[in-house]
């Protein structure tokens, strides 16, 4: 059950991050899910220890972990845009 919740929340966070970074038209739902989940892992290692709390990948669904995962997805999209285009946008 935890994997299903992670897929749904990762998809929503990836979609929101792609809207913020203006890459929503270039990605499909599958890539949004991938970006959300990888962003959650990235945030679990980098952002979550800085703000405290538990990462979303461990099953903690509080506001801090959701914000950290969202920021991780935005950072991941910024890195991908930098590699692809040479600018963050």
C-alpha positions in Angstrom: 0.0 0.0 0.0 2.9 2.3 0.7 4.2 2.0 -2.8 0.8 2.9 -4.3 0.7 6.0 -2.1 4.2 6.9 -3.1 3.3 6.6 -6.8 0.3 8.8 -6.5 1.9 11.4 -4.3 5.1 11.3 -6.5 3.0 11.8 -9.6 1.2 14.8 -8.1 4.4 16.4 -6.8 6.1 15.8 -10.1 3.2 17.3 -12.0 3.2 20.4 -9.8 7.0 20.7 -10.1 6.7 20.5 -13.9 4.1 23.3 -13.8 6.4 25.5 -11.7 9.3 24.8 -14.0 7.2 25.2 -17.2 8.0 21.7 -18.5 4.5 20.3 -18.3 3.9 20.3 -22.0 7.0 18.3 -22.7 6.4 15.5 -20.1 3.7 12.9 -19.8 2.3 11.4 -16.7 4.9 8.6 -16.5 7.8 11.2 -16.5 5.9 13.2 -13.9 5.8 10.2 -11.6 9.4 9.4 -12.2 10.4 13.1 -11.4 8.3 13.1 -8.3 9.7 9.9 -6.9 13.3 10.7 -7.7 12.8 14.2 -6.4 11.4 12.7 -3.2 14.6 10.5 -2.9 16.8 13.5 -3.6 14.9 15.5 -1.0 15.1 12.7 1.5 18.9 12.8 1.4 19.6 16.5 1.0 16.7 18.8 2.0 14.9 16.8 4.8 17.9 16.6 7.2 18.2 20.4 6.9 14.5 21.2 7.9 14.0 18.2 10.1 11.4 15.5 9.8 11.3 12.2 8.0 11.4 11.7 4.2 8.3 10.9 2.3 9.9 7.6 1.1 9.8 6.3 4.7 6.0 6.7 4.8 5.9 10.1 6.6 3.3 12.3 5.0 3.4 15.5 6.9 3.7 19.0 5.4 7.4 19.2 5.9 8.1 16.0 4.0 5.7 17.0 1.2 7.3 20.4 0.8 10.8 18.9 0.8 9.8 16.3 -1.8 8.3 19.1 -3.9 11.5 21.1 -3.7 13.5 18.0 -4.6 11.4 17.5 -7.7 11.8 21.2 -8.7 15.6 20.9 -8.1 15.7 17.8 -10.2 13.8 19.4 -13.1 16.2 22.5 -12.9 19.2 20.1 -13.2 17.6 18.3 -16.1 16.8 21.6 -17.8 20.4 22.8 -17.2 21.8 19.6 -18.8 19.3 19.6 -21.7 19.2 23.2 -22.7 22.1 24.9 -20.9 19.7 27.2 -19.0 17.4 26.7 -16.0 14.5 28.6 -17.4 
